[in-house]
Amino acid sequence: MVYDSIYQKAIDACPTSGSVGVLGISFKPKSPVTVGSPSITLINKWIDGGIDIHIYDSLKETYNGMPKKGNIN
């Protein structure tokens, strides 16, 4: 994937345990679409690494596209 090195830098910058906050999870601003969203890719990688995720997006519909795994608040 084109952004693999950017994702890896974000993952490496985070703790190996604990929690991470994510502001905005959609593909683009003011859209509930999460398909292809870089945030979703990072969230999945953090969940797989055992990190608790705290998310916020101003559009409530956006949460419908969230992964159904891990500890997401």
C-alpha positions, 0 to 999 in steps of 0.5 A: 500500500502507498501509505505503509511507511506513514502508517508504520511511523504512526504506529512506532510513535505510539505506546506499545500499551495503553490508549490512542485517541483518533479525531476524525475517522471518515475518508474526508471531512463532512462525510460518513464514508470510512471505506478507504479511510487512513484512520480506519487502517491505523485503528485496525493496526493499533487494535491488532497491537492491543491498543485501546482506541478512543475516537471522535467524529462529528458525524454520528453516521460515521461510527457505523463503519467502525471495526467490530473488534478490539476495545473502541470507545 
